Amino acid sequence: MFDSMDGAAYNQEQGTRARKLFAAVVLAALDDAIADDKKYGNGPEQIARWARSRDGREVLTCAGIDPNERVVEGLMKFVAAGVRTSVALSREESERRAAAAAIAEAA
């Protein structure tokens, strides 16, 4: 009985690891598009082209992201903002954005 439960837990853990790996690929693609945007000015178009490609759709799906047009538009907006993923995911940046939103609500 415990062998089948251990096997299921192991498979779940492997699936979670694979999903995190593909999410890291998505973050790297975002960083590359941000770098292209700063250098050439075509970052949002690059990430949109990648996300709409067959490989991009497959990577997004494996990362647990539904590759629809709304997601593509969100990726484009993220790249246009120009904030690197490591900064956007940091606690300091989250706190700064929350403080800015609170100030905007108060005004």
Secondary structure, 3 states (H helix, E strand, C coil): CHHHHHHHHHHHHHHHHHHHHHHHHHHHHHHHHHHHHHHCCCHHHHHHHHHHCHHHHHHHHHCCCCCCHHHHHHHHHHHHHCCCHHHHCCHHHHHHHHHHHHHHHHC
